[in-house]
Amino acid sequence: MTDSNALDPEDRKIVTLARSARARNGVPEGAAVRDETGRTYVAGTVDLPSLRLTALQTAVAMAVASGAESLEAAAVVTSSEAAAEADLAAVRDLGGPGTPVLVAAPDGTVRLTVSAG
């Protein structure tokens, strides 16, 4: 596990934003992504009868809808031990295979960082 205080300040920011989205919305996951210009997009899980997206898929979709052309980093706060393949695929589609994905516990502690590839 990684002490969140040891993270780069911009990475710590997206973990904090993801954690806040999860708590504020009472959803299973919160996520945040940072695009190539430094803008951040924050989202929670979407679970409607006709639409189901993970928090990270939703954050990536928000970035795309806002005109982002690439991603610098992504974070997901989840009770799962790892990022889902669908999450990694969404990040990879916009950011490329080397984009780091921080996977954090609900308390904000980063469990691991993996590449989207």
C-alpha positions, 0 to 999 in steps of 0.5 A: 500500500502507498501512503497517499501523502507520498503521492505526487500532489496531482495524483493525490488530488485525483484520489481525493476527488474520487473518494469524495465522489464515492462518499457524496453519492453513496455509490460503490466506486468513485473515480477521477481522471486528469487530461493532458491539460491538467483538467480533472473529471470526477464521477461515480458509478452509474447504475440505471435500468438502461445504463450501467457504467463503472465510475472510471468509465463514466469519468473517461466518458466525461473527459471525452465529452468535454473534448479531452484528447488524452489522459495523464492519470486515473484513479478509482476508489473501490472496495475491490482489490484491483481495477476491472479490465473494463476500467483499464480498457476505457483509460487505455482507449483515451490515454494509451497503454502507459497511463497510470491507474491508481487503485485506492481503498475507500479510506484513500490509501492507494493499494496499487498503481497499474498501467492501463495497458 
